[in-house]
Amino acid sequence: MRKKLLLIACFMASLLPAQEAFQVETQGTGDPIVLIPGLASSAEVWTATLQELHANYHCHALTLAGFAQQKPLDQDSSFLPLVQEAMTSYLETFEQPVTLIGHSLGGFLGLAVALERPELVERLIIVDAYPFYSSAMQPGITVDQVRGQADFYRQSLKAMNKEYYAQQQKQTIPILVRDSLGQELVLRWSLASDQSTVAQAMYELMTTDLRPQLSALNVPTLVLGAGASGQDYGLTQEALLERIAAEYAAAMDQVNIELAPNAYHFIMLDEPAWFMEQVQEFLKQ
């Protein structure tokens, strides 16, 4: 039976009084799995995943504040640290470590939680995400070097009128999702998201580097890469695999990497059968 729970201030320590960090949909029974969507995405991205997992697992699918019609956080607040703190508080309410599955920004958040509080996480599945987004896009760049570029992007996105923003999203989403129905869903979630929240979250994602902490990763981790996403940039799957491995190099004793051969960024929408095969196999280990 599906329920909807709203996390309010009691789950957010003192960081977000009277505000909500995320909404949770729960389904199924068994060992807990927490699923975190990516930038401007809804818990609905996990619909097919929940259908496969809920018979054996107690699934908790999040929708983060400011995304897909959710109320945004205070506009003067940071985004990732506050959501991470609220997520950590939520995981502390479980009686056992959980499996985290995160896509994109959600994968980054899952990794951050696993690094900070490994005792709360049994397994981690990262769906097309990197410990430092900017380095994956521009190898060798540093946080200091990218900060100005990231701030320009943040301010431009915040100031963009809604019509132009919608046009930009319509042009970008086919690069992220191959499946036509998936494109419609992702566009709907994106246009229902708060632009300022998207801009701030993207800025923080571009300027936060988790790689210096990776050597301390003590959680079995599966990284799923989008094998077809590099085609437009001249990257073969072998080159893409090498790039992902380079970003996770400090934690390779804990990390296994697999590439979805025909998927763009939203792997669970483009190759659902392949995605579920990888997830189920990892959960059995």
HELIX and SHEET records of a PDB file:
HELIX    1   1 ALA A    9  PHE A   11  5                                   3    
HELIX    2   2 ALA A   43  TRP A   46  5                                   4    
HELIX    3   3 THR A   47  LEU A   53  1                                   7    
HELIX    4   4 LEU A   80  LEU A   91  1                                  12    
HELIX    5   5 LEU A  105  GLU A  116  1                                  12    
HELIX    6   6 PRO A  118  LEU A  120  5                                   3    
HELIX    7   7 TYR A  133  MET A  137  1                                   5    
HELIX    8   8 VAL A  143  ALA A  159  1                                  17    
HELIX    9   9 LYS A  162  LEU A  176  1                                  15    
HELIX   10  10 SER A  180  LEU A  191  1                                  12    
HELIX   11  11 GLN A  195  MET A  206  1                                  12    
HELIX   12  12 ARG A  211  ALA A  216  5                                   6    
HELIX   13  13 GLN A  231  TYR A  233  5                                   3    
HELIX   14  14 GLN A  237  GLU A  247  1                                  11    
HELIX   15  15 ALA A  249  ALA A  251  5                                   3    
HELIX   16  16 ILE A  267  ASP A  270  1                                   4    
HELIX   17  17 PRO A  272  LYS A  284  1                                  13    
SHEET    1   A 8 LYS A   3  LEU A   6  0                                        
SHEET    2   A 8 PHE A  22  GLN A  27 -1                                        
SHEET    3   A 8 TYR A  57  LEU A  64 -1                                        
SHEET    4   A 8 ASP A  31  ILE A  36  1                                        
SHEET    5   A 8 VAL A  98  HIS A 103  1                                        
SHEET    6   A 8 VAL A 121  VAL A 127  1                                        
SHEET    7   A 8 THR A 221  ALA A 226  1                                        
SHEET    8   A 8 VAL A 255  ALA A 260  1                                        
END                                                                             
